Amino acid sequence: NQISYNTFDWKMKDSTGDIQSPNSVVFTVDGALSSGELADGGTKSGFLVFEVPSGDAGLVLQYEPGFWTDKKLEIKL
């Protein structure tokens, strides 16, 4: 199976509960994660840029793999 990936599948939650989409500057960064299709067993890497409070120890990176699902992965940073 192949899956789609997209910059907008990712969000950042800070310790105040504020959830933000990637900053628009991500589109100007060399190596930024874009969008596309990934073959079964494939890998993809790229940068995401978020504007967050300095020193915030409660950051959580969220991944929601698509509009048609309620599944969400959260990674505490």
C-alpha positions as CSV (number, residue, x, y, z in Angstrom):
1,N,0.0,0.0,0.0
2,Q,1.1,3.6,-0.5
3,I,0.2,6.5,1.7
4,S,0.0,10.2,1.2
5,Y,2.0,12.7,3.3
6,N,1.6,16.4,3.6
7,T,3.0,19.3,5.7
8,F,-0.5,20.1,6.9
9,D,-0.8,16.7,8.6
10,W,1.4,18.1,11.4
11,K,0.6,20.5,14.2
12,M,2.4,21.7,17.4
13,K,0.7,22.0,20.8
14,D,2.4,24.1,23.5
15,S,2.0,23.8,27.3
16,T,-0.9,26.4,27.2
17,G,-2.9,24.1,24.9
18,D,-2.4,26.4,21.9
19,I,-2.2,24.2,18.7
20,Q,-0.6,25.7,15.6
21,S,0.0,24.6,12.0
22,P,3.5,24.8,10.5
23,N,4.7,28.4,10.0
24,S,4.5,29.5,6.4
25,V,8.3,30.0,6.4
26,V,8.6,26.2,6.1
27,F,7.9,26.5,2.4
28,T,11.1,28.5,1.9
29,V,13.4,26.2,3.9
30,D,15.6,23.9,1.9
31,G,14.7,20.3,2.7
32,A,11.2,21.2,4.0
33,L,8.6,18.4,4.1
34,S,6.2,18.9,1.2
35,S,3.5,16.5,0.1
36,G,3.4,13.4,-2.0
37,E,3.0,9.6,-2.0
38,L,5.1,7.1,-0.1
39,A,5.5,3.5,-1.2
40,D,5.0,0.7,1.3
41,G,8.2,0.4,3.4
42,G,9.5,3.7,2.1
43,T,10.8,6.6,4.2
44,K,10.6,10.4,3.9
45,S,12.3,13.1,5.9
46,G,12.0,16.9,5.8
47,F,11.8,20.0,8.0
48,L,8.7,21.4,9.7
49,V,8.9,25.0,11.2
50,F,6.7,26.1,14.1
51,E,6.8,29.2,16.2
52,V,6.6,28.2,19.8
53,P,7.4,29.9,23.2
54,S,11.1,29.8,24.1
55,G,11.9,27.2,26.7
56,D,8.5,25.6,26.7
57,A,9.0,22.1,28.1
58,G,5.5,20.9,27.3
59,L,5.6,20.8,23.5
60,V,3.8,18.0,21.7
61,L,4.1,17.3,18.0
62,Q,0.8,16.0,16.6
63,Y,0.3,14.0,13.4
64,E,-3.1,13.4,11.9
65,P,-2.7,11.4,8.7
66,G,-5.7,12.7,6.9
67,F,-9.0,14.4,6.8
68,W,-11.1,11.2,6.8
69,T,-9.7,9.7,10.0
70,D,-9.8,10.6,13.7
71,K,-6.5,8.8,14.4
72,K,-3.8,11.0,15.8
73,L,-0.2,10.4,16.9
74,E,1.3,12.6,19.6
75,I,5.0,12.9,20.2
76,K,6.1,14.7,23.4
77,L,9.2,16.8,22.8
